[in-house]
Each structure stands twice: as C-alpha cells, then as structure tokens.
Amino acid sequence: MSTTKWVIDPSHSEIGFKVKHLMISNVKGAFTNYEATIEGKDIFSSPVTVKIETASISTNNADRDTHLKSADFFDVENHESMTFKSKSLAKVDDDEYKLTGILTIKGISKDVVLDVEYGGTNTDPWGNEKLALEITGKINRKDWGLNWNAALETGGVLVADEVKIAAEVQFTKQVS
C-alpha cells in the first residue's frame, strides 16, 4: 500500500486560541502562517506534523501582538516557530478522536492530548480531494514558559494560565 500526503490548505483553515482576560472575558487570537501535513498509509494512522510561525500571531490589537511576540511570551526573535508532532490517534466515537502528540513552544516540548472531530472528505469543483478536521484542546501556557502576568487589585490575574486551542483545518490530498 502506498503512502498518501495531505497538505493543509491555509485559505480554508484557521488555527486559533482564546484565553481569559481580567478573569471575565475571552481574548481570541490566531496564527496566520503555518504548515501542516498528514503523510502515511491512511489518515487515521499517519503522522501529523504542524509548524506555526510565532511572529504570525494576531489578536487584532497591534500593541498586544507586539507584547505576545516579546520575550515575555513567544520570544519570536529566538523562537521563530512552534511545532506539533503526533504520536497517536485513538478513536473515541464515530467521528471523534484523541490526538496525542508533542507540542514544542520556546524550545520546551510537552505531551498534549487534543480532541479531533473528523468532518469527512469531499472533492472540490477542481477535482481536489479535501479532508476537514476540527481540533480543540486546553493547555497551561506556563508549562511552556509563557509566564508573564499582572496581579489585579481586586484579586486574580490579568491573563489566565489556561489557553483553549481551536482549529478548523482543511487538507488537500497531494497527487503523485
């Protein structure tokens, strides 16, 4: 059986996150430059690799984005990218899976488990086979050295430790 390669389609994908601000509301953001592939015998047993350009972070606020790019957070001058490499994919239900892999941010690698919903495959009007996945999960940003924070006079902190990951991704099957 031959291997198949699927490549992320950035024009039909979004890799985003949200985090509590002031302990009362969420601030959302996304990364705009990334690469991802699924390559192997079939999509359910093939390795997934993702590389995200940290400087492509966008929260629709230039000052906040500049701070997130600084050494307080992603330190983009010293860490141009973050990566994810899958280790396993376990079926939970009909179209639901648990994706286990290694997330590396700022040179720190930790195992994470993400929820994956398989949206299916279809062919676009130009004959390209597409694959859709919805990926969600939670991480503690401090596990990767993203420690900056400020205490609030009323108690609590400015930025929560928990970051929720939300990605809607579409892959295109590569023709050999």
C-alpha positions as CSV (number, residue, x, y, z in Angstrom):
1,M,0.0,0.0,0.0
2,S,1.4,3.4,-1.0
3,T,1.6,6.4,1.2
4,T,-0.6,9.5,0.8
5,K,0.3,13.0,1.7
6,W,-2.3,15.6,2.7
7,V,-1.2,19.3,3.0
8,I,-3.0,22.0,4.9
9,D,-5.0,24.5,2.8
10,P,-4.4,27.8,4.6
11,S,-7.1,29.6,2.7
12,H,-9.7,27.2,4.2
13,S,-8.1,26.8,7.7
14,E,-7.7,28.7,10.9
15,I,-5.5,27.9,13.9
16,G,-6.7,29.9,16.8
17,F,-6.9,30.2,20.6
18,K,-8.6,32.1,23.4
19,V,-7.6,33.0,26.9
20,K,-9.4,34.7,29.8
21,H,-8.6,38.4,30.3
22,L,-9.3,40.1,33.6
23,M,-10.8,36.8,34.6
24,I,-14.1,37.8,33.0
25,S,-13.9,37.6,29.2
26,N,-12.0,35.9,26.5
27,V,-9.4,37.4,24.1
28,K,-9.2,35.4,20.9
29,G,-6.3,35.2,18.5
30,A,-4.9,33.2,15.6
31,F,-1.7,32.3,13.8
32,T,-1.8,33.2,10.2
33,N,1.4,31.5,8.8
34,Y,1.7,27.7,9.3
35,E,2.4,24.4,7.5
36,A,0.9,21.0,8.3
37,T,1.0,17.6,6.7
38,I,-0.6,14.2,7.3
39,E,1.5,11.6,5.5
40,G,1.2,7.8,5.6
41,K,-0.9,4.8,4.5
42,D,-4.2,6.3,5.8
43,I,-5.3,9.5,7.6
44,F,-6.2,7.7,10.8
45,S,-2.7,6.1,11.4
46,S,-0.5,8.6,9.7
47,P,1.8,11.1,11.4
48,V,0.6,14.7,11.7
49,T,3.2,17.5,11.7
50,V,2.5,21.2,12.2
51,K,4.8,24.1,12.2
52,I,3.5,27.6,13.2
53,E,5.4,30.8,12.7
54,T,5.2,32.5,16.1
55,A,5.5,36.0,14.6
56,S,2.3,35.5,12.7
57,I,0.2,35.8,15.9
58,S,-2.7,38.2,15.6
59,T,-5.3,39.2,18.2
60,N,-6.4,42.3,16.2
61,N,-4.6,44.6,18.6
62,A,-1.1,45.7,17.5
63,D,0.2,46.6,21.0
64,R,-1.0,43.3,22.4
65,D,0.5,41.4,19.4
66,T,3.9,43.1,20.0
67,H,3.8,42.1,23.6
68,L,3.0,38.5,22.7
69,K,5.9,38.4,20.3
70,S,8.3,39.7,23.0
71,A,10.4,37.6,25.4
72,D,7.5,37.8,28.0
73,F,5.6,35.3,25.8
74,F,6.7,33.7,22.5
75,D,10.1,35.4,22.2
76,V,9.9,35.3,18.4
77,E,13.5,36.6,17.9
78,N,14.8,33.4,19.5
79,H,12.0,31.0,18.7
80,E,10.7,31.6,15.2
81,S,8.2,28.7,15.3
82,M,6.3,26.2,17.4
83,T,5.7,22.7,16.4
84,F,3.4,19.8,17.0
85,K,4.2,16.2,16.1
86,S,1.7,13.4,16.6
87,K,2.3,10.2,18.4
88,S,-1.1,8.5,18.2
89,L,-4.7,8.9,17.2
90,A,-7.3,7.0,19.2
91,K,-10.9,6.6,18.1
92,V,-13.4,7.7,20.7
93,D,-16.7,7.6,18.8
94,D,-17.9,7.6,15.2
95,D,-16.1,10.8,14.1
96,E,-14.3,11.7,17.3
97,Y,-10.7,11.0,18.2
98,K,-8.0,11.8,20.7
99,L,-4.8,13.1,19.1
100,T,-1.7,12.7,21.3
101,G,1.5,14.5,20.3
102,I,4.4,16.6,21.3
103,L,3.9,20.4,21.4
104,T,7.1,22.4,21.4
105,I,7.0,26.1,22.3
106,K,10.1,28.2,23.1
107,G,12.2,25.0,22.9
108,I,10.1,23.3,25.6
109,S,8.4,20.0,24.5
110,K,5.5,18.5,26.3
111,D,2.9,15.9,25.5
112,V,-0.6,17.2,24.8
113,V,-3.9,15.4,24.0
114,L,-6.3,17.2,21.6
115,D,-9.9,16.4,20.7
116,V,-10.4,15.8,16.9
117,E,-13.7,15.8,15.1
118,Y,-13.4,14.3,11.6
119,G,-15.5,16.3,9.3
120,G,-15.1,14.0,6.3
121,T,-13.7,14.2,2.8
122,N,-15.1,15.6,-0.3
123,T,-13.9,16.7,-3.8
124,D,-13.9,20.4,-4.7
125,P,-15.1,21.6,-8.2
126,W,-11.5,21.4,-9.5
127,G,-11.1,17.7,-8.7
128,N,-9.0,18.1,-5.5
129,E,-9.8,15.7,-2.6
130,K,-10.3,17.6,0.7
131,L,-10.3,16.5,4.3
132,A,-11.7,18.5,7.2
133,L,-10.9,18.3,10.9
134,E,-11.9,20.4,13.9
135,I,-9.3,20.3,16.7
136,T,-9.8,21.6,20.2
137,G,-7.9,21.3,23.4
138,K,-6.6,23.1,26.5
139,I,-3.0,23.7,27.7
140,N,-1.4,25.6,30.6
141,R,0.7,28.3,29.0
142,K,3.1,28.2,31.9
143,D,4.2,24.7,31.0
144,W,5.9,26.3,28.0
145,G,7.5,29.2,29.8
146,L,4.8,31.7,28.8
147,N,4.7,33.1,32.4
148,W,4.1,36.9,32.2
149,N,1.2,38.2,34.2
150,A,-0.1,41.0,36.3
151,A,-2.0,40.8,39.5
152,L,-5.3,42.6,39.8
153,E,-6.1,44.9,42.7
154,T,-9.5,43.1,43.1
155,G,-7.7,39.7,43.2
156,G,-6.9,37.4,40.4
157,V,-4.7,38.0,37.4
158,L,-4.8,39.8,34.1
159,V,-4.2,36.7,31.9
160,A,-5.4,33.2,32.7
161,D,-3.0,30.3,32.6
162,E,-5.4,28.1,30.6
163,V,-5.3,28.6,26.9
164,K,-8.1,27.0,24.7
165,I,-7.0,25.8,21.3
166,A,-9.5,25.8,18.5
167,A,-8.5,24.9,14.9
168,E,-10.7,24.4,11.9
169,V,-8.4,22.8,9.2
170,Q,-8.8,21.6,5.7
171,F,-6.2,19.4,4.0
172,T,-5.7,18.8,0.3
173,K,-4.6,15.3,-0.9
174,Q,-1.5,15.6,-3.0
175,V,-1.4,13.9,-6.4
176,S,1.7,11.8,-7.0
